[in-house]
Structures are given as C-alpha cells and as structure tokens.
Amino acid sequence: MLEGIDLRTVIIYLSLGNFFILLFLLFFQRNEENGLIRRFALAKLCQSVAWMLLGFRGIIPALFSIYIGNALLFYGFGLEVLSLLFFNIVIPKKTMRSFVVLTIVYVLLFTSLGVVFESSRIIFASSSIAIMFVLGGYVLIKKKNIANVSKPMGAINMVYGMVLMARGVAPFLYTNEFRLYTDNAVQQLSFLSVFLVLLVNAIGYLMMQKWIVENELIEQSKMLSKLNTDKNVFISVISHDLKNPILNVVQLSELMKELIRNKEPIDESFVNHVVSSAQTSLNLLESLMSWTTINSGAIKIKKQPLSLYGLIADCIEVCQAQAENKEILLINNIGENTQLLADEEMMKTVFRNFITNAIKFSHKKGKVEINEVSDNKSVVLEIKDYGIGMDKKTAELLFNSKLTSLPGTDQEVGTGMGLLICKQFLDLHNGAVDVKSVLGSGSSFYISIPS
C-alpha cells in the first residue's frame, strides 16, 4: 500500500496536470490549419474539468461532482482515443455521431446504476473506459504504415485499460463496500498511473503530428522532383518536335514567296503542308500550356451542363482539315439530347485529342466514329477508328507517366503529351478512360464522365 497519499489531492493534481498538458497542446497548435491538435486539446479540457469536479466530491452537489464529472470524463477519454486512432484526419461525422450517442447511453446507465449502490457505478465506469483504452490500444498496434510511436502507445493504452479493469472488478475482491476514496493499493495505483498514461498520449500525439508534417514534406519534395524531371523531359521533347514543323513552315513560306515573285502558280499542297505544320506547332504549344497549368495548381474546373453532341460537333469542325488531308470521314453518332456536366474547355481538349489520334492512326479514306454507350451512372462515349490498332503491351503504356508516341499512318509525329493531359483532365472530373484495340483492325477509346 502507498502510505500518506490523499486521493482527493491526487485527483485534483490530475486535473491540474491535464490542464498544463492542455496549455502545452495549445502552444503547439498556434500555426495549425487542420485542427487535429485542437481536437486533442478539447479532450484534455473535458478531462481537466471532470477530474476537478470528481476531486470536489462531497463538497459540491452530486449532480456536478458525480454525474457531470463522469460524463465529461467518459467523453474526454473517448475523444482522446478517437483522436489517436484518427490522428492524421478529421474524425468521420458518422463515427463522431455514434460516439455522442454512446456517451448519452453511458450517462443514462451510469445514472440509473446510482440508485442501486456505489460499487456498481465504479464497476460500470471503470470497465467502460477500460474497454475504450484496450480496444483503442489494440487498433493502434495493428494499424500499418503509421507513425512508429503508435505501437508502443497502443501497448501502454492497453496496459492502462487492464489496470482500470482491475479497478472495476476490485469491489468483488473486498468484503467492505468499495468507495471512491477508499485507501487501497488498486485505487491508488489506478489514479497515479492515469496521469502518466495521459501524458504519454499527449507527447505521442504531438510526435504523430510531427510525423505527418515530415511525411508531407517528403511527399512534396518527391512531387516537386518528379515535376521538375517531367518538365525537363517535356520541354526537351516539345522543343525537338517543334523544330521540324516550324522549319517546314519557314521553308514552304520561302518557296511560296519565290513562286509569287516569279508569278508562278502555287500548288495547293504547299498551302496544306503549311497549315498542317502550323496546326502541329499550335497543338504542341497548347499541350505544353495545358500541362503547365495543371501542374502549377492554377487550373480551376468550371462545371456546367453541356450538350455532348455540340461538343463533339465543335471538335469535329476543328479536326476536319486534318481528316480531309487523309480523306477520312468523321461521324458524330451522339444523341442530340445527351447532357454532360463538365468543364467545357477541358472536355474539348480531351475529345479533340482522341479524335486527332484516331485520325492519325487511320488509313486514308477510312472513317472515325464517335458513339454513345449506354450507362446509368456515367456519360460514356466511344471514339472508334479502323486503323492500325495496337498490341496489348502498347495499350497498357498509353497512360503511364512517361511520354509514349508512335508515328501515324502518314508518318505524323507527336509527343504523347496529349494523352497524359487528357488523363489528368478526366481525373479532375472523376472520370476514366479505357482502350480496346486489335492490332491491324483499329482501336476504341471509351471516355466516361460521372452523370
């Protein structure tokens, strides 16, 4: 037995100790944006008030010292355990609502047990809180890929829960009625250990928050490194690919200038080549600008109801010159009443890229179909060509982070950047893209946007 310890004083010290932990937490949350430390601090505030009320039991009315005190203690301990389990995210609303209901049930049962005898209340209160700590500790131990400190914290919480459980069953081990301020070893041990456990939880929780910040910095560093690498690759590829079409424009322009000077007729094919080369250059620049906007975080989605038929018609009009050069028929089979909730410019970029690719890999005098696919949850369209198709391995590499591009049937060149941008635009809409292709028979790209 621990001699000379006044349990009332110990409980009041617990309250003051929790209050100092609260101040300690508030000091660290000054620059916090997500409110995770403030949530843990609220748990400490509830515990501080609860311990103070319990410490003045017999001095202030039982409504405050027993009933409100125990309700706040249960809520404070529960919120602390939930904060540990959801240390890196906001507690889900459904979980929080369930916990509030559980607290109300606990208060009602605790109150009803008070009319029987005090020992039953002690058993119920200690066992209820013990179960929270044991289960919470077990989950912390089992969780993977979280802060290293979580496993030892989980073990400490489980041990503390077992100590509380021992306190709960202690009334059965004593012949005399087991009261709150009875001077026995189990009582003294449970109250003296609680502060150490709660202090460890507070320090561990701050270490968890530090772990979150460090991991965010590591992830940001990786992302910046990847963006920088991608930027260098993209600029290098585009610079190389821009050189040829711009050089073609310059050479053909000089040739046409010479023909005009000599008053000779200009072959229409010269003009077509100039237009084609200029369009290629423009497409490359638009791709680079889109990629830069996406990865700078400056892009904003402006969703609005759109006519899918109208979008496809606009894209076909833009791609018509490219299609006519290869005598390819573009067919819009979309229903005129089909609506799409999306960003207009992003969707035009996506559809235009896929139609352009279909033309690129189609044979001369072929056709490209844009079809509507039935789906209850999403708007799905198919962009189908009857060109050279691709094998399964090539199809799997289309949307990875590396640039993948193959020459078209007329030896048209590209960077592969357009497909990556399309994938990013679709991701921003929670959409998806899938491809089915048979080598030598053509390809079908399926684009889906949630309704």
C-alpha positions in Angstrom: 0.0 0.0 0.0 1.1 3.5 -0.8 1.2 5.4 2.5 0.3 9.1 3.1 -1.5 9.8 -0.1 -4.7 11.7 -0.1 -6.7 10.5 -3.1 -8.7 13.7 -3.2 -5.5 15.6 -3.6 -4.3 13.2 -6.3 -7.4 13.7 -8.3 -7.1 17.5 -8.1 -3.5 17.1 -9.2 -4.7 15.0 -12.1 -7.0 17.9 -13.1 -4.2 20.4 -12.9 -1.8 18.1 -14.7 -4.3 17.7 -17.6 -4.7 21.5 -17.7 -1.0 22.0 -18.1 -1.0 19.4 -20.9 -3.8 21.4 -22.4 -1.8 24.6 -22.4 1.2 22.6 -23.8 -1.0 21.4 -26.7 -2.5 24.9 -27.3 1.1 26.3 -27.6 1.9 23.8 -30.4 -1.4 24.3 -32.3 -0.9 28.1 -32.9 0.0 27.6 -36.6 -2.1 24.5 -37.1 -4.6 24.6 -40.0 -6.4 21.3 -39.8 -7.5 21.4 -36.2 -6.2 18.0 -35.2 -4.2 19.2 -32.1 -7.2 21.4 -31.1 -9.4 18.3 -31.1 -6.9 16.5 -28.8 -6.8 19.6 -26.6 -10.6 19.6 -26.3 -10.3 16.0 -24.9 -7.8 17.3 -22.3 -10.1 20.2 -21.4 -13.0 17.8 -20.7 -10.7 15.6 -18.6 -9.4 18.6 -16.6 -12.9 19.8 -15.7 -14.0 16.2 -15.0 -11.2 15.5 -12.6 -11.7 18.8 -10.8 -15.4 18.0 -10.3 -14.6 14.5 -9.1 -12.0 15.9 -6.7 -14.6 18.1 -5.0 -17.0 15.2 -4.5 -18.8 15.6 -1.2 -18.1 19.3 -1.2 -20.2 20.4 -4.3 -23.6 18.8 -5.3 -23.5 15.3 -6.6 -25.0 16.4 -9.9 -21.8 18.2 -10.7 -19.2 16.1 -8.9 -20.5 12.7 -9.9 -22.8 12.8 -12.8 -21.5 15.7 -14.9 -17.9 14.8 -13.8 -18.2 11.2 -15.0 -20.0 12.2 -18.3 -17.1 14.6 -19.1 -14.5 12.0 -18.1 -16.0 9.4 -20.4 -16.4 11.9 -23.3 -12.8 13.2 -22.8 -11.2 9.7 -22.7 -13.3 8.6 -25.7 -12.3 11.7 -27.7 -8.7 11.1 -26.8 -8.8 7.5 -28.0 -10.6 8.6 -31.3 -8.0 11.4 -31.8 -5.2 8.8 -31.5 -7.0 6.5 -34.0 -7.7 9.3 -36.5 -4.5 11.2 -35.7 -4.0 12.3 -39.4 -7.6 13.0 -40.5 -10.8 14.6 -39.2 -12.9 12.1 -37.3 -15.7 10.9 -39.7 -19.0 12.5 -38.9 -20.7 9.1 -38.7 -18.1 7.9 -36.1 -18.5 11.2 -34.1 -22.3 10.9 -34.1 -22.1 7.3 -32.9 -19.7 8.3 -30.1 -22.0 11.1 -28.9 -24.9 8.6 -28.8 -22.7 6.2 -26.9 -21.8 8.9 -24.4 -25.5 9.6 -23.8 -26.2 5.9 -23.3 -23.3 5.7 -20.8 -24.7 8.7 -18.8 -28.2 7.2 -18.7 -26.8 3.8 -17.5 -24.4 5.4 -15.0 -27.3 7.5 -13.5 -29.6 4.5 -13.3 -26.9 2.4 -11.5 -26.5 5.2 -8.9 -29.8 4.2 -7.3 -28.6 0.7 -6.6 -25.2 1.0 -4.9 -21.9 2.9 -5.5 -19.8 -0.2 -6.3 -21.9 -0.9 -9.4 -21.2 2.6 -10.7 -17.5 2.1 -10.1 -17.6 -1.3 -11.9 -19.5 0.2 -14.9 -17.5 3.4 -15.2 -14.1 1.7 -14.9 -15.0 -1.1 -17.2 -16.5 1.2 -19.9 -13.4 3.4 -20.0 -11.1 0.4 -19.8 -12.7 -1.2 -22.8 -12.2 2.1 -24.8 -8.5 2.1 -23.9 -7.9 -1.6 -24.6 -9.7 -1.6 -27.9 -8.1 1.7 -29.0 -4.6 0.4 -28.0 -5.2 -2.8 -29.9 -6.2 -0.9 -33.1 -3.1 1.3 -32.8 -0.9 -1.7 -32.5 -2.5 -3.4 -35.5 -2.5 -0.3 -37.8 0.1 -0.3 -40.6 2.1 2.4 -42.3 1.6 5.0 -39.5 3.9 6.8 -37.1 6.4 4.5 -35.4 5.4 5.7 -31.9 1.8 4.4 -32.4 2.7 0.8 -31.5 4.3 1.5 -28.1 1.5 4.0 -27.4 -1.1 1.3 -28.2 0.6 -1.2 -25.8 0.7 1.5 -23.0 -3.0 2.2 -23.5 -3.9 -1.5 -23.4 -2.0 -2.0 -20.2 -3.7 1.1 -18.7 -7.1 -0.3 -19.8 -6.3 -3.5 -17.9 -5.4 -1.6 -14.8 -8.7 0.2 -15.0 -10.5 -3.1 -15.5 -8.8 -4.4 -12.3 -10.1 -1.3 -10.5 -13.6 -2.2 -11.9 -13.6 -5.7 -10.6 -11.9 -4.8 -7.3 -15.3 -4.4 -5.5 -15.8 -8.2 -5.8 -12.4 -8.7 -4.0 -13.3 -6.6 -1.0 -15.9 -7.5 1.6 -16.5 -3.9 2.5 -18.2 -1.5 0.2 -15.8 -0.2 -2.4 -15.9 3.6 -2.4 -14.1 6.2 -4.4 -11.8 7.4 -1.7 -11.0 4.0 -0.2 -7.3 3.9 0.6 -6.3 0.6 -1.1 -3.5 -0.2 -3.5 -5.6 -0.8 -6.6 -7.3 2.6 -6.1 -4.0 4.4 -5.6 -2.3 2.6 -8.5 -5.1 3.4 -10.9 -5.2 7.1 -10.1 -1.4 7.5 -10.0 -1.0 5.7 -13.3 -3.6 7.7 -15.2 -1.6 10.9 -15.4 1.5 9.2 -16.7 -0.5 7.4 -19.4 -2.3 10.6 -20.5 1.0 12.5 -20.5 2.5 9.8 -22.7 -0.6 10.0 -25.0 -0.2 13.8 -25.3 3.5 13.6 -26.2 3.0 10.7 -28.5 0.1 12.5 -30.3 2.4 15.5 -30.9 5.1 13.1 -32.3 2.4 11.7 -34.6 1.6 15.2 -35.8 5.3 15.8 -36.4 5.4 12.6 -38.4 2.5 13.9 -40.5 4.3 17.1 -41.3 7.6 15.3 -42.1 5.9 12.9 -44.4 4.0 15.7 -46.2 7.3 17.5 -46.7 8.9 14.3 -48.1 5.9 13.7 -50.4 6.0 17.3 -51.6 9.8 17.0 -52.2 9.2 13.9 -54.3 6.4 15.5 -56.2 8.5 18.6 -56.9 11.4 16.4 -58.0 9.1 14.5 -60.4 7.5 17.7 -61.8 10.9 19.1 -62.4 12.0 15.9 -64.2 8.8 15.8 -66.2 9.2 19.5 -67.1 12.7 18.9 -68.4 11.6 15.9 -70.4 8.5 17.6 -71.8 10.3 20.8 -72.8 13.1 18.8 -74.4 10.7 16.7 -76.4 8.5 19.6 -77.4 11.5 21.7 -78.4 12.7 18.9 -80.6 9.2 18.3 -82.1 8.5 22.0 -82.7 11.7 22.4 -84.7 10.5 20.3 -87.7 7.0 21.8 -88.3 8.3 25.3 -87.8 11.2 24.6 -90.2 8.7 23.3 -92.7 6.6 26.4 -92.4 9.7 28.6 -93.0 10.9 26.6 -95.9 7.5 26.4 -97.6 6.8 30.1 -97.0 10.1 30.9 -98.6 9.3 28.7 -101.6 5.8 30.3 -101.9 7.4 33.7 -101.7 9.7 32.8 -104.5 6.8 31.5 -106.6 4.8 34.7 -106.0 7.9 36.8 -107.0 8.2 34.8 -110.2 4.4 35.0 -110.8 4.2 31.2 -110.9 1.1 29.3 -109.6 1.2 28.0 -106.0 0.3 24.3 -105.7 -2.5 23.8 -103.1 -0.4 21.0 -101.5 2.1 23.7 -100.4 -0.6 25.6 -98.6 -1.9 22.3 -97.0 1.6 21.5 -95.7 1.9 25.0 -94.2 -1.5 24.7 -92.5 -0.7 21.2 -91.3 2.8 22.2 -89.9 1.3 25.3 -88.2 -1.5 23.2 -86.7 1.0 20.7 -85.4 3.0 23.5 -83.8 -0.1 25.0 -82.2 -1.2 21.7 -80.8 2.2 21.1 -79.2 2.2 24.6 -77.7 -1.4 24.1 -76.4 -0.3 20.8 -74.8 2.6 22.4 -73.1 0.4 25.2 -71.8 -2.2 22.8 -70.5 0.4 20.6 -68.8 2.0 23.7 -67.2 -1.4 25.0 -66.0 -2.4 21.6 -64.5 0.9 21.0 -62.6 1.1 24.6 -61.3 -2.2 24.1 -59.5 -3.7 27.2 -61.1 -6.3 25.4 -63.1 -10.0 25.7 -62.0 -12.8 23.5 -63.0 -16.0 25.3 -64.2 -18.6 22.6 -64.5 -21.8 23.4 -66.4 -24.4 21.5 -68.3 -23.2 20.9 -71.8 -24.5 19.3 -74.9 -22.3 16.3 -75.7 -23.4 16.4 -79.3 -22.5 20.0 -79.6 -19.1 19.4 -78.0 -18.3 16.6 -80.5 -19.5 18.7 -83.4 -17.2 21.6 -82.4 -14.2 19.2 -82.1 -15.0 17.6 -85.5 -15.0 21.0 -87.1 -11.6 21.8 -85.6 -10.2 18.4 -86.8 -11.9 18.5 -90.2 -8.8 19.8 -92.1 -6.6 17.1 -90.7 -9.3 14.5 -91.6 -9.7 15.8 -95.2 -5.9 15.6 -95.8 -6.4 11.8 -95.4 -9.9 11.7 -96.8 -11.2 10.3 -93.5 -14.9 10.6 -92.7 -15.7 11.8 -89.1 -19.1 10.6 -87.9 -21.0 12.0 -84.9 -23.4 9.4 -83.6 -24.1 11.2 -80.3 -27.8 11.8 -79.4 -28.7 15.5 -79.6 -30.3 15.4 -76.1 -27.3 13.9 -74.2 -26.2 16.3 -71.5 -22.8 16.4 -69.7 -21.9 18.2 -66.5 -18.2 19.2 -67.1 -15.7 22.0 -67.8 -16.3 22.9 -71.5 -12.7 23.7 -72.4 -11.3 20.7 -70.7 -13.7 18.4 -72.4 -13.0 20.0 -75.8 -9.3 19.3 -75.2 -10.0 15.7 -74.3 -12.3 14.9 -77.2 -10.2 16.8 -79.7 -7.0 14.9 -78.7 -8.7 11.5 -79.0 -10.3 12.4 -82.4 -6.9 13.7 -83.6 -5.3 10.4 -82.5 -8.0 8.4 -84.3 -7.3 10.3 -87.5 -3.6 9.9 -87.1 -3.7 6.1 -86.9 -6.4 5.7 -89.5 -5.7 4.6 -93.1 -6.6 7.0 -95.9 -10.2 7.0 -97.0 -11.1 5.5 -93.6 -13.6 6.7 -91.0 -13.7 7.6 -87.3 -17.0 7.1 -85.3 -17.9 8.9 -82.1 -20.6 6.7 -80.5 -22.7 7.0 -77.3 -22.5 4.0 -75.0 -25.4 3.2 -72.6 -24.6 3.6 -68.9 -26.8 4.5 -66.0 -24.2 6.1 -63.8 -21.9 7.9 -66.3 -21.9 9.5 -69.7 -19.8 7.2 -71.8 -18.7 7.8 -75.4 -16.6 5.6 -77.7 -14.2 7.1 -80.2 -13.6 4.3 -82.7 -11.2 4.1 -85.7 -10.5 1.3 -88.1 -6.8 1.9 -88.4 -3.6 0.1 -87.5 -4.6 -0.7 -83.9 -2.1 -1.7 -81.3 -1.0 -4.7 -79.2 -1.9 -5.2 -75.5 1.6 -4.0 -74.2 1.4 -0.7 -76.2 -2.2 -0.1 -74.9 -1.0 -0.6 -71.3 1.7 2.0 -71.7 -0.5 4.8 -73.1 -1.4 6.5 -69.9 1.7 6.0 -67.7 3.8 8.9 -66.6 6.2 8.5 -69.5 5.7 10.0 -72.9 4.7 7.4 -75.4 4.2 8.3 -79.1 4.2 6.3 -82.3 4.2 7.6 -85.9 0.8 7.7 -87.7 -0.1 6.1 -90.9 1.1 9.2 -92.8 4.2 9.3 -90.6 2.6 12.0 -88.4 4.7 12.7 -85.3 3.6 13.5 -81.7 4.9 13.6 -78.2 2.3 11.5 -76.3 1.7 14.5 -74.0 -1.9 14.9 -75.2 -2.9 11.6 -73.8 -1.4 12.4 -70.4 -3.2 15.8 -70.3 -6.5 14.1 -71.2 -6.0 11.6 -68.4 -5.3 14.4 -65.9 -8.4 16.4 -67.1 -10.5 13.2 -66.7 -9.1 12.6 -63.2 -10.2 16.1 -62.3 -13.7 15.2 -63.3 -13.5 11.8 -61.5 -13.8 10.3 -65.0 -11.9 7.4 -66.6 -10.6 6.3 -70.0 -10.3 2.7 -71.3 -9.0 1.3 -74.6 -9.8 -1.8 -76.5 -7.6 -2.4 -79.6 -6.8 -5.2 -82.0 -3.5 -4.9 -83.9 -4.3 -4.3 -87.6 -8.0 -3.7 -87.0 -8.3 -0.4 -85.1 -9.0 0.9 -81.7 -11.8 2.1 -79.5 -11.3 4.6 -76.7 -14.1 4.7 -74.0 -14.3 8.0 -72.1 -16.6 8.1 -69.1 -17.7 11.1 -67.0 -20.0 10.7 -63.9 -23.6 11.8 -64.7 
